[in-house]
Amino acid sequence: MLRIISQAILSAAGVIGAFFVARDTAGFAVYQMVISLVLIVIAAVVVWYWPKRWSK
């Protein structure tokens, strides 16, 4: 389950990163890592606020 989630996040980060940087650029892995960390933070915030916002 964790592998599926992490693979989905990294794949999405690769697609988003490819819009801004060419895949053959030396720093593409760095951009992909930064974008995946941002996606993880966004997902954590959504999961954190979801029960508080819609449980009332």
DAHUDA-V82390 format. One record per residue. N is the residue number from 1. RES is the residue in three letters. D_FIRST is the distance of its C-alpha to the first C-alpha in Angstrom with 1 decimal. Layout:
# DAHUDA-V82390
n=(N,N)
res=(RES,RES)
d_first=(D_FIRST,D_FIRST)
This chain:
# DAHUDA-V82390
n=(1,2,3,4,5,6,7,8,9,10,11,12,13,14,15,16,17,18,19,20,21,22,23,24,25,26,27,28,29,30,31,32,33,34,35,36,37,38,39,40,41,42,43,44,45,46,47,48,49,50,51,52,53,54,55,56)
res=(MET,LEU,ARG,ILE,ILE,SER,GLN,ALA,ILE,LEU,SER,ALA,ALA,GLY,VAL,ILE,GLY,ALA,PHE,PHE,VAL,ALA,ARG,ASP,THR,ALA,GLY,PHE,ALA,VAL,TYR,GLN,MET,VAL,ILE,SER,LEU,VAL,LEU,ILE,VAL,ILE,ALA,ALA,VAL,VAL,VAL,TRP,TYR,TRP,PRO,LYS,ARG,TRP,SER,LYS)
d_first=(0.0,3.8,5.4,5.2,6.4,8.7,9.9,10.8,12.6,14.4,15.4,16.8,18.5,20.1,21.4,22.8,24.2,25.9,27.9,29.6,29.7,30.3,27.5,30.2,31.1,30.9,29.1,26.4,23.7,25.0,24.9,21.4,20.4,22.4,21.1,17.5,18.6,20.4,17.5,15.4,18.6,19.1,15.7,16.4,19.8,18.9,16.6,19.4,22.2,20.7,21.6,25.0,26.0,25.4,25.8,29.6)
